[in-house]
Amino acid sequence: MKLLNRFSGVFDTLAKKIEQAEVLDAAADPAAEGAGRLVSGPTVRSLLGGTPLGHPLHPLLVTVPIGAWATAAALDALGNKPGARSAVGVGVLVAPLAAAAGVHDWATTQGGERRVGWVHGLLNTVTLGLYAASWVARRRGNDRLGVLLTLPGLALLGTAGWLGGHLSYARGVGVDVTAFEPEIPEWVDVAASTDVQHGQLTGVSAEDTPVLLTRDADGTPRALADRCTHRGAPLHEGQVEDGCVRCPWHDSLFDLRSGTVVMGPASRPQPVLEVSEREGRLLVRRPAGS
């Protein structure tokens, strides 16, 4: 157990050093800005962000090359050369798609997260190159070279995968930032009725939970969680567009009535709060399961 803890500590230390390595910004920042321009179209952003799936696409796609290349290692050990070559090829074929989704997600990160993502991407690029070269070697009949090329590739794949896990589970990249906001089981008075108007976005607090208030054209009050599920942007600083609110940071579009994602890069809907209007005051609540 002590050995395992020491192993984990080494990787944690490595991740922290990468997060603090400002020297990486000179390359990572321009690359992220360029990537953001490449995936700026609304349809592309929604698809790569996983909006139709309801969760980020990148974690789903990466399972294919990881599984394929792990399978190739097992088949190599068993002496199944054709099977190993096919498994390597499947990973090489799907990895660019996984990379595209990952680059899309990475383009909206900042600071330490962007630096870790940059190193994660570089390692995966080298890994893909090694496996592509391995497939070519195997295709030409040089299976020995093909196997040798996958050995460093597998090691890099594991290291890059750990950094990817660090981004998701330690830094929360890709996680619905409203997931841990508490329930509001009882009605809470948050604003005067006159403070909330159609076409305007008003940010308030309900028991320390940020809430977005507005009204429909017919005067019906609406309330959503104010922190964007994608990266936590304050939605009340965004814009109202055709019954939707547009995120001020990354342009995700959410339906003000249902919280549904109309356009990505967000993949998770905004939590909707119940609203009651009484004696010139607006009250909200968010019962369990809502």
C-alpha positions as CSV (number, residue, x, y, z in Angstrom):
1,M,0.0,0.0,0.0
2,K,2.8,2.4,0.8
3,L,4.3,1.7,-2.6
4,L,1.0,2.5,-4.3
5,N,0.7,5.7,-2.3
6,R,4.2,6.7,-3.3
7,F,3.4,6.0,-6.9
8,S,0.3,8.3,-6.7
9,G,2.3,11.0,-5.0
10,V,4.9,11.0,-7.8
11,F,2.1,11.7,-10.4
12,D,0.4,14.3,-8.2
13,T,3.7,16.1,-7.9
14,L,4.3,15.9,-11.6
15,A,0.8,17.3,-12.3
16,K,1.4,20.2,-9.9
17,K,4.7,21.1,-11.5
18,I,3.0,21.1,-14.9
19,E,0.2,23.3,-13.6
20,Q,2.7,25.8,-12.3
21,A,4.9,25.8,-15.4
22,E,4.1,29.2,-16.9
23,V,6.8,28.6,-19.5
24,L,4.3,26.4,-21.3
25,D,1.9,29.3,-21.9
26,A,4.0,30.6,-24.8
27,A,3.0,27.6,-26.8
28,A,-0.2,26.5,-25.2
29,D,-2.1,29.8,-25.3
30,P,-1.7,30.5,-29.0
31,A,-2.5,26.8,-29.7
32,A,-5.7,27.0,-27.7
33,E,-6.8,30.2,-29.3
34,G,-6.2,28.7,-32.7
35,A,-8.1,25.6,-31.8
36,G,-11.0,27.7,-30.6
37,R,-11.2,29.4,-33.9
38,L,-11.2,26.0,-35.7
39,V,-14.1,24.7,-33.8
40,S,-16.1,27.9,-33.5
41,G,-19.0,26.9,-35.6
42,P,-22.2,26.2,-33.5
43,T,-22.9,22.8,-35.0
44,V,-19.3,21.7,-34.7
45,R,-19.1,22.9,-31.1
46,S,-22.3,21.1,-30.1
47,L,-21.2,17.8,-31.7
48,L,-17.6,17.9,-30.4
49,G,-18.9,19.0,-27.0
50,G,-21.3,16.1,-26.7
51,T,-24.5,18.1,-26.6
52,P,-26.6,15.5,-28.3
53,L,-25.3,12.8,-25.9
54,G,-25.9,14.8,-22.7
55,H,-22.3,14.5,-21.6
56,P,-18.8,15.3,-23.0
57,L,-17.9,13.3,-26.1
58,H,-14.1,13.1,-25.5
59,P,-14.2,10.6,-22.6
60,L,-16.4,8.3,-24.6
61,L,-14.2,8.3,-27.7
62,V,-10.9,7.8,-25.9
63,T,-12.1,4.4,-24.7
64,V,-11.7,3.1,-28.2
65,P,-8.0,3.7,-28.9
66,I,-7.1,2.8,-25.3
67,G,-9.0,-0.4,-25.5
68,A,-7.7,-1.2,-29.0
69,W,-4.1,-0.6,-28.1
70,A,-4.4,-2.6,-24.8
71,T,-5.9,-5.4,-26.8
72,A,-3.0,-5.2,-29.2
73,A,-0.6,-5.7,-26.4
74,A,-2.4,-8.8,-25.2
75,L,-2.6,-10.2,-28.7
76,D,1.1,-9.6,-29.2
77,A,1.8,-11.5,-26.0
78,L,-0.3,-14.4,-27.3
79,G,1.4,-14.3,-30.7
80,N,-1.7,-13.3,-32.7
81,K,0.1,-11.0,-35.2
82,P,-2.9,-10.4,-37.5
83,G,-5.2,-9.6,-34.6
84,A,-2.7,-7.3,-33.0
85,R,-2.2,-5.4,-36.3
86,S,-6.0,-5.0,-36.7
87,A,-6.3,-3.7,-33.1
88,V,-3.5,-1.2,-33.6
89,G,-5.2,0.0,-36.8
90,V,-8.6,0.5,-35.1
91,G,-6.9,2.7,-32.4
92,V,-5.0,4.7,-35.0
93,L,-8.3,5.2,-37.0
94,V,-10.4,6.5,-34.0
95,A,-7.7,8.4,-32.1
96,P,-7.9,11.6,-34.3
97,L,-11.7,11.8,-33.6
98,A,-11.1,11.5,-29.9
99,A,-8.3,14.1,-30.2
100,A,-10.7,16.5,-32.0
101,A,-13.2,16.3,-29.2
102,G,-10.4,16.7,-26.6
103,V,-9.0,19.8,-28.4
104,H,-12.5,21.3,-28.4
105,D,-12.8,20.9,-24.6
106,W,-9.2,22.0,-24.0
107,A,-9.7,25.3,-25.9
108,T,-12.0,26.6,-23.2
109,T,-9.5,26.0,-20.3
110,Q,-7.2,28.4,-18.7
111,G,-4.1,28.5,-16.5
112,G,-3.0,25.3,-14.9
113,E,-5.7,23.3,-16.6
114,R,-4.6,24.5,-20.0
115,R,-0.9,23.6,-19.2
116,V,-1.8,20.1,-18.1
117,G,-4.0,19.7,-21.2
118,W,-1.2,20.8,-23.4
119,V,1.2,18.2,-22.1
120,H,-1.6,15.6,-22.2
121,G,-2.2,16.4,-25.9
122,L,1.5,16.3,-26.7
123,L,2.0,12.9,-25.1
124,N,-1.0,11.6,-27.0
125,T,0.3,13.0,-30.3
126,V,3.6,11.1,-29.8
127,T,1.6,8.0,-28.8
128,L,-0.5,8.2,-32.0
129,G,2.7,8.6,-34.0
130,L,4.3,5.5,-32.5
131,Y,1.2,3.4,-33.1
132,A,0.8,4.6,-36.6
133,A,4.4,3.7,-37.3
134,S,3.8,0.4,-35.6
135,W,0.9,-0.3,-37.9
136,V,2.9,0.6,-41.0
137,A,5.8,-1.7,-39.9
138,R,3.4,-4.6,-39.2
139,R,1.7,-4.0,-42.6
140,R,5.1,-4.4,-44.2
141,G,5.7,-7.6,-42.4
142,N,8.1,-6.3,-39.7
143,D,6.1,-7.4,-36.7
144,R,9.2,-7.2,-34.4
145,L,9.6,-3.5,-35.1
146,G,5.9,-3.0,-34.8
147,V,5.9,-4.5,-31.3
148,L,8.9,-2.5,-30.2
149,L,7.3,0.7,-31.3
150,T,4.2,0.0,-29.1
151,L,6.2,-0.4,-25.9
152,P,7.0,3.3,-25.4
153,G,3.6,4.1,-26.9
154,L,1.8,2.1,-24.2
155,A,3.8,3.8,-21.5
156,L,3.0,7.3,-22.9
157,L,-0.6,6.3,-23.3
158,G,-0.8,5.5,-19.6
159,T,0.9,8.7,-18.6
160,A,-1.3,10.8,-20.8
161,G,-4.4,9.0,-19.6
162,W,-3.4,9.8,-16.0
163,L,-3.1,13.5,-16.8
164,G,-6.5,13.3,-18.6
165,G,-8.0,11.8,-15.5
166,H,-6.4,14.5,-13.4
167,L,-8.1,17.1,-15.5
168,S,-11.5,15.5,-15.1
169,Y,-11.4,14.3,-11.5
170,A,-9.0,16.6,-9.8
171,R,-9.6,19.8,-11.7
172,G,-13.3,19.2,-12.8
173,V,-12.8,19.9,-16.5
174,G,-15.9,18.5,-18.2
175,V,-17.9,18.1,-15.0
176,D,-21.3,19.7,-14.5
177,V,-20.3,22.5,-12.1
178,T,-23.9,22.6,-10.7
179,A,-23.8,19.0,-9.6
180,F,-22.9,19.7,-6.0
181,E,-25.2,22.7,-5.5
182,P,-27.5,22.0,-2.6
183,E,-31.2,21.4,-2.8
184,I,-33.5,24.3,-1.8
185,P,-36.5,22.4,-0.4
186,E,-38.3,25.4,1.1
187,W,-39.4,28.6,-0.6
188,V,-36.8,31.3,-0.4
189,D,-37.5,35.0,-1.0
190,V,-34.9,36.3,-3.5
191,A,-36.2,39.5,-5.2
192,A,-38.9,42.1,-5.5
193,S,-41.2,41.4,-8.5
194,T,-40.4,44.8,-10.0
195,D,-36.7,43.9,-10.1
196,V,-37.2,41.2,-12.7
197,Q,-38.3,42.2,-16.1
198,H,-38.8,40.5,-19.5
199,G,-35.7,40.6,-21.7
200,Q,-33.4,41.2,-18.7
201,L,-31.3,38.8,-16.7
202,T,-31.1,39.3,-12.9
203,G,-28.7,37.4,-10.7
204,V,-29.7,36.7,-7.1
205,S,-28.8,34.3,-4.3
206,A,-31.0,31.7,-2.6
207,E,-29.3,30.3,0.5
208,D,-25.9,31.1,-1.1
209,T,-26.8,29.4,-4.3
210,P,-26.6,31.7,-7.4
211,V,-29.9,31.9,-9.3
212,L,-30.8,33.5,-12.6
213,L,-34.2,35.3,-12.8
214,T,-36.1,36.6,-15.8
215,R,-39.6,36.7,-17.3
216,D,-41.3,35.4,-20.4
217,A,-43.0,37.8,-22.7
218,D,-46.3,37.1,-20.9
219,G,-44.7,38.0,-17.6
220,T,-44.2,34.5,-16.2
221,P,-41.1,34.4,-14.0
222,R,-38.4,31.9,-14.8
223,A,-35.4,30.8,-12.7
224,L,-32.3,28.7,-13.6
225,A,-29.1,27.9,-11.8
226,D,-26.9,30.9,-12.5
227,R,-23.6,29.1,-12.9
228,C,-23.3,27.6,-16.4
229,T,-23.0,23.8,-16.3
230,H,-20.1,24.0,-18.8
231,R,-17.5,26.1,-17.0
232,G,-19.4,28.0,-14.3
233,A,-19.9,31.3,-16.0
234,P,-22.4,33.7,-14.4
235,L,-25.3,33.4,-16.8
236,H,-26.9,36.7,-15.6
237,E,-24.1,38.4,-17.4
238,G,-25.2,36.8,-20.7
239,Q,-27.9,37.7,-23.2
240,V,-31.5,36.8,-23.8
241,E,-32.2,35.4,-27.2
242,D,-35.6,34.1,-28.4
243,G,-36.5,32.6,-25.0
244,C,-33.0,31.4,-24.3
245,V,-30.0,32.7,-22.4
246,R,-26.6,32.8,-24.0
247,C,-23.6,32.1,-21.8
248,P,-21.2,35.1,-21.6
249,W,-18.0,33.0,-21.8
250,H,-18.4,30.2,-24.4
251,D,-21.8,31.0,-26.1
252,S,-23.7,28.0,-24.9
253,L,-27.5,28.5,-25.3
254,F,-30.0,27.3,-22.8
255,D,-33.8,27.3,-22.9
256,L,-35.1,29.6,-20.2
257,R,-38.2,27.4,-19.5
258,S,-36.7,23.9,-19.5
259,G,-32.9,24.5,-19.1
260,T,-32.3,22.4,-22.1
261,V,-29.1,22.9,-24.1
262,V,-30.1,24.4,-27.4
263,M,-26.5,24.9,-28.6
264,G,-23.1,23.7,-27.1
265,P,-20.4,23.6,-26.1
266,A,-22.3,22.8,-22.9
267,S,-23.6,19.2,-22.7
268,R,-25.5,19.3,-19.5
269,P,-28.8,21.2,-19.1
270,Q,-29.2,24.1,-16.6
271,P,-31.1,23.1,-13.4
272,V,-34.5,24.8,-13.3
273,L,-35.9,26.2,-10.1
274,E,-39.6,26.6,-9.3
275,V,-40.8,30.2,-8.9
276,S,-43.7,31.6,-7.0
277,E,-44.8,35.3,-7.0
278,R,-46.5,36.5,-3.8
279,E,-47.4,39.9,-2.7
280,G,-44.8,41.7,-4.8
281,R,-42.0,39.2,-4.1
282,L,-40.4,36.3,-6.0
283,L,-39.6,33.1,-4.2
284,V,-37.7,30.1,-5.5
285,R,-37.1,26.5,-4.5
286,R,-35.3,23.5,-5.9
287,P,-36.7,20.3,-4.4
288,A,-34.9,17.0,-4.4
289,G,-34.7,15.4,-7.9
290,S,-35.3,18.7,-9.8
